[in-house]
Amino acid sequence: MKHRKRVLWAILLSAAVLALAFGVYVSDCYRATDAALACLDADDGPKVRSVDQTLCVETPGATTALAFYPGGKVQAEAYMPLLRRIARDGADCYLVKMPFNLAVFGVNRVEGVMAAHPHDRWLLAGHSLGGAMAARWAAAHPGRLDGLVLLAAYPDRPLPEDLPVLVLYGSEDGVLNRSNLEKSASLLPPDAVVRQLPGGNHANFGSYGAQRGDGIATVTPEAQWAWTAEWIGRMVNGDLLQSEKS
């Protein structure tokens, strides 16, 4: 009996230690900058509203929508400067908040967003871990999406061959595993578009300050957002592949 009690206490203690360690890990996240938070109440451009665990940036008459998965341990609001730019190109944008700021715990959240906000066309995008999880969902649900955008991210399983895919990353990215990015090329559809921003880094797809291990960008965050929004705008307008051929 005493042995069983000791075993039970050891299990409970181990569980408590693991729970504490996990709590410390997820609480140490990258916070959105004041500039990103200011976008929530900005008077210029598309307005932002919060519905459940989603920040919605909508424009009248939009028929295309984009759901966005944030990077790992990054406060979702950090991507608002980018999404407001994308919304100006005619897409309703839905910034999906993740449990513990980790998209691995919310891979399927796009399904609820799509059900709550019907549109003719749906794109799914994500940054870093968010991009990897977006790609995982796309691979498991062929025919559900009209496009996939991976920012400093790559798939870990084959994507549908008829899915338009756009992969964007910065030349100064010190976080992205370049070797895995190159290896993942075989998992992309034949017509996937992969582009590098000279001078761009990992963190500046969002607005949350410097990230550990990242390179130093030689272009401004504003320039990186504008470049990213321009490429995504081509997918929103349905002319991504056509613009590549011209």
N, C-alpha and C positions, 0 to 999 in steps of 0.2 A: 504493500500500500504506500509506504513512504517513497519507494522507488517511482511509483506511478505519479505521485504528487510532484516529485522533483522533475520528472519528465514533462509534466503538464506546465509547471512553472517555467521551465526552460523554453517550451514552445511559446507560451504567452509573452515571455520576455523578448524572445527573438522577433515575434510579430510586432511588439511595441517598438523595438529598435528599428525594424524595417519601415514601419509606418512613419516614425519620426524622421528617418533618413529621406524617405520619399517626400514628406512635407517640406523639409528643408530644400530639397532639390527643386521642386516645382515652384516654391516661393521665390527663388532666385531667378526671376525672369527679366527680360528686357522690356522696359516701360516705354510707351509712346511718348514722344517729345511733346512739348507744349504746342509746337506748331501743328503737329498731327491732331492733337486734341481740339485745337481751335477750329479745325475743319468741321467738327460736329455741329457747330453753331454758326458757321460762316454764312454771310448774306449773299455772297456772289456764287453763282453756279447752282448745281443741283443741291437740294436739301437732303439732310440725313435724318432718318427716323429709326428707332429701335423697335424690333418686333421679336419677342422671345429672345433667342440667343443670336440674333442676326441684326447687323446694321445695314439698313437699306438705303441705297442712293438711286433714286428713280427719276426718270424724265418722261414727260407726257408722250404717249404714242409709241414707246419703245416696244419692239417685238422680239428683240434679242436680249437675253439676260446672261450675266456672268456671276457665278458663285466663286468665292475666293477662300482658300484655306491658308491661314497664317503660318509663318515659320515656327519651329519648335521653341517653346519658352519665350515667345514674343507676344506682347499684348496686342490684340487684334486691331485696336484703333491706330496702331502705327502704320497701317497700310491705307489709311483714309486719303492721304494726299495723292496716291497713285490711283485709287478707285474713282475719286472725283474727276480726275482727268479722263479716265476711260469712259465714265458716264457722259461726259461732254461729247463723245463720239457716237452717242445714241444707244448705248446699252444700259439697261438697269443692272446695277451691281449689288451683290449681296455678300457682305463680309461676315463669314461664319465664325463665331466664337467657339473655341474648343475647350473641352474639359481639361483642367490643369494646364491650359495653353499648349497642349500637345495633340496634334491632329491624329496621332495613332489611336487615341481614345474616341475619335469622332469621325472615322472614315466615312460612315454612311450618312452624315448629317446633311449632305446635299439633297438627299431624297426628300426630307421634310421641307427644305427650302423650295424645291421644284414643285412639290404638291401645294404649297401655300401661295406660290406666286406663278401662276400659269403664264407661259410665253411660247411663242412659235419655235424659237431656237434657244438652246442652252449651251453655254460654254462653262467649263470648269477650269479654274486656275489655282495655283498654289506656289508658295515660296519655300524652298529648302525642304524641311520635313513635310510641310503642308503640300508641296508639289509632289513629293514621293507618294503621299497618301491619296492625293487626287488621281495620280496615275494608277494606283492600285485599284481605286474604285472604277475608273474608266475601263481597265482591263477586265474587270469582273462583270461589267454591264455594257456589252457591245450594243450599239444602236441607240443608246440613251442620250448621247451627247452629240453636239454639232461641232465641237472643237475642244482641245485640251491645251492649256498653256502652262509650261513648267519654267519657273524662274529659279535659276541656280539649283536645279533639281533634275532627276532622271528616273526612269521607271525601273522596277526590279523584276518585271515580268512582261511578256509580249503584249503590245497594245494592238487593238483592231486595225487591220491594214487600211481600212477605208476612213479612219478617223483623222481629221486634220489636226496636226500637232505642231506647236510652236515652242521651241526651247531657247531661252534667252539667259545669258550669263555675262559677267564682267571679266575683263582681262586681269584685274587686280584681285579677284576673289581668292582669299586665302582659306576659306572654309570649305568650299566645294571640292569634293574629291575628283580631281581631273581624270584619274585613271578609271574610276568607275563610270564617269561621264562618257569616256571614249568607248568603254566596253558595252555600255548600254545602247550604243548606236544600232546594234542588231535587233534590239527590242522595239525600235521605233518604226512607224509605217514608212514605206518607201518614199513618200512625198513630204516627210517631216521637214520643217524649216528650222535650222539651228543657226543662231546668230550670237556673236560676241560683241559687247560694247567696249571699245578701247577706253581704258581708264575707269571703268565701272568696277565696283566691288560687291560684296555679298550683302552687307547691311543696308545699302542705299536703295534697295528695292522697296524698303520700308522707311520709317522715320523713327528710329529708336536709339540713335547714337552709335558709337563704335561697338563692334562685336569682337570678342576675344578670338585671336587667331586670324582675323581678317586682314587683307591688304589695305593699303592707303589709296583711296580713290583719287584720281587726278581730274575727275569731272565732278560737278556739283550734284547733290541729291536731286535738285530740280531738273538737271539735264538728264539724269538717269530715269526719272519718272516720265519725262516727256518722251524719251526714246522708247521706253517700254510701252507707254500708252499708244504711241504711233504704230508700233508693230501689232499690238493687240487690236487696235482699231481696224487694221486690215482684215483680221479674222472676223471681227464684229460685222464688217461690211461684206464679208463673204468673198473677198478678192485676194486673200493671202497668197494662194498658189498662183493665181493669175498675175499678180504683181511680181512674183519671182520669175516668171517666164518672160515678162516683157522687158 
